[in-house]
Amino acid sequence: MSKNIVISAVVIVVLLVLAAGSLFIVEQGEFKVVLKFGEAVRVVESPGLNVKIPFIEKVTSYPKRAMVYDSKSTPILTLDKKPIQVDNYTIWRIVQPKLFIKTARTVENAQLLIENAVYSTVRRKLSSIEYGQIISEATARGNLNQDITLDVAGLMLENYGIEISDIRIKRTDLPEENKASVFNRMISDRQAIVASYLSEGDEESRKITSNADRQAVELLAEAEANAKKIVAEGEQEAAKTYNTAYGKDPKFYSLYRTLDSYITSFQNEPVIMMPIDSPYARILLGQSVE
């Protein structure tokens, strides 16, 4: 009786061990690859309890979610021979688990592969453009990130089953030993540009002033000519009017001219010698000249 109990207990323990070794759970946000003699035989992505062959099949877990890998700061030489330090990050995830387990095998190895692929592509891209384009043109930086992402994504998906959704350059800095000289040169360049703008502004100002002065002289000359013409026309018209008026009564006109001359002759109380019986004196004395 006791022997049967022992055998039963051993059987139960063996069954429990076999059951424990044949069951595995897939959690939310992960998938598990079932390996048979080191080869991936199936991938389980749905959460829940699953069965495998104990002692023959093994299970390896991998994250299903997207992951972010920050690459190390690396030195790169631009087209205009500027040494820069580049930092970037990569968003990636595993989409072909069987290919991934066959090639990359672990997340750590995958990150190393991503590091090498990104560095190679970034170095190739940045070495074909100048430093000023990298730091000053947002559109160029955007296109650059897109180009790098496309190049690396095709390589990683085809060879390792890794999907690269985005690669971004976070920072491009000069090495510390080069910053001072480059900044000084940038300041000199900007000062030269400012001096050029000021010189162009002064030249343009002189042109505008000269043109305005010339136009002013021309306008004044034209105005004076028009004024003289108008005065001459007015005097001509006045003379014509006077002649017409005076021609109607010559005696009155003669008297008017004589009286008008008195205004000029007797200014400042001068002493005038003339015959008392002259017409000029007689009119002055109020006598008739007839």
ChimeraX attribute file (.defattr): number of C-alpha atoms within 10 A of each C-alpha:
attribute: neighborCount
match mode: 1-to-1
recipient: residues
	/A:1	5
	/A:2	7
	/A:3	8
	/A:4	9
	/A:5	10
	/A:6	11
	/A:7	11
	/A:8	12
	/A:9	12
	/A:10	12
	/A:11	12
	/A:12	12
	/A:13	12
	/A:14	12
	/A:15	12
	/A:16	12
	/A:17	12
	/A:18	14
	/A:19	15
	/A:20	12
	/A:21	17
	/A:22	17
	/A:23	14
	/A:24	16
	/A:25	15
	/A:26	16
	/A:27	15
	/A:28	13
	/A:29	13
	/A:30	15
	/A:31	22
	/A:32	23
	/A:33	21
	/A:34	22
	/A:35	19
	/A:36	16
	/A:37	10
	/A:38	12
	/A:39	14
	/A:40	20
	/A:41	12
	/A:42	14
	/A:43	17
	/A:44	17
	/A:45	17
	/A:46	15
	/A:47	14
	/A:48	11
	/A:49	10
	/A:50	12
	/A:51	14
	/A:52	17
	/A:53	14
	/A:54	14
	/A:55	10
	/A:56	12
	/A:57	19
	/A:58	20
	/A:59	17
	/A:60	14
	/A:61	15
	/A:62	19
	/A:63	15
	/A:64	16
	/A:65	13
	/A:66	14
	/A:67	13
	/A:68	13
	/A:69	15
	/A:70	15
	/A:71	19
	/A:72	13
	/A:73	15
	/A:74	14
	/A:75	17
	/A:76	20
	/A:77	18
	/A:78	20
	/A:79	14
	/A:80	12
	/A:81	12
	/A:82	16
	/A:83	18
	/A:84	22
	/A:85	16
	/A:86	21
	/A:87	18
	/A:88	21
	/A:89	17
	/A:90	21
	/A:91	16
	/A:92	22
	/A:93	20
	/A:94	24
	/A:95	17
	/A:96	15
	/A:97	24
	/A:98	20
	/A:99	18
	/A:100	22
	/A:101	21
	/A:102	14
	/A:103	14
	/A:104	19
	/A:105	16
	/A:106	14
	/A:107	16
	/A:108	10
	/A:109	12
	/A:110	20
	/A:111	18
	/A:112	14
	/A:113	15
	/A:114	22
	/A:115	18
	/A:116	14
	/A:117	17
	/A:118	22
	/A:119	23
	/A:120	13
	/A:121	16
	/A:122	24
	/A:123	17
	/A:124	15
	/A:125	16
	/A:126	19
	/A:127	18
	/A:128	12
	/A:129	16
	/A:130	15
	/A:131	20
	/A:132	11
	/A:133	13
	/A:134	17
	/A:135	13
	/A:136	10
	/A:137	10
	/A:138	11
	/A:139	11
	/A:140	14
	/A:141	16
	/A:142	13
	/A:143	11
	/A:144	18
	/A:145	18
	/A:146	14
	/A:147	16
	/A:148	23
	/A:149	21
	/A:150	14
	/A:151	15
	/A:152	23
	/A:153	22
	/A:154	14
	/A:155	16
	/A:156	19
	/A:157	17
	/A:158	12
	/A:159	12
	/A:160	22
	/A:161	23
	/A:162	23
	/A:163	20
	/A:164	24
	/A:165	14
	/A:166	17
	/A:167	25
	/A:168	18
	/A:169	17
	/A:170	10
	/A:171	13
	/A:172	19
	/A:173	15
	/A:174	19
	/A:175	13
	/A:176	10
	/A:177	8
	/A:178	13
	/A:179	13
	/A:180	12
	/A:181	11
	/A:182	13
	/A:183	12
	/A:184	11
	/A:185	12
	/A:186	12
	/A:187	12
	/A:188	12
	/A:189	12
	/A:190	12
	/A:191	12
	/A:192	12
	/A:193	12
	/A:194	12
	/A:195	12
	/A:196	12
	/A:197	12
	/A:198	12
	/A:199	12
	/A:200	12
	/A:201	12
	/A:202	12
	/A:203	12
	/A:204	12
	/A:205	12
	/A:206	12
	/A:207	12
	/A:208	12
	/A:209	12
	/A:210	12
	/A:211	11
	/A:212	12
	/A:213	12
	/A:214	12
	/A:215	12
	/A:216	12
	/A:217	11
	/A:218	12
	/A:219	12
	/A:220	12
	/A:221	12
	/A:222	12
	/A:223	12
	/A:224	12
	/A:225	12
	/A:226	12
	/A:227	12
	/A:228	12
	/A:229	12
	/A:230	12
	/A:231	12
	/A:232	12
	/A:233	12
	/A:234	12
	/A:235	12
	/A:236	12
	/A:237	12
	/A:238	12
	/A:239	12
	/A:240	12
	/A:241	12
	/A:242	12
	/A:243	13
	/A:244	11
	/A:245	12
	/A:246	15
	/A:247	12
	/A:248	10
	/A:249	10
	/A:250	12
	/A:251	11
	/A:252	12
	/A:253	16
	/A:254	12
	/A:255	13
	/A:256	12
	/A:257	11
	/A:258	15
	/A:259	15
	/A:260	11
	/A:261	12
	/A:262	12
	/A:263	9
	/A:264	9
	/A:265	13
	/A:266	11
	/A:267	8
	/A:268	7
	/A:269	7
	/A:270	8
	/A:271	8
	/A:272	7
	/A:273	7
	/A:274	9
	/A:275	9
	/A:276	11
	/A:277	12
	/A:278	11
	/A:279	15
	/A:280	18
	/A:281	15
	/A:282	15
	/A:283	15
	/A:284	14
	/A:285	11
	/A:286	8
	/A:287	12
	/A:288	9
	/A:289	11
	/A:290	5
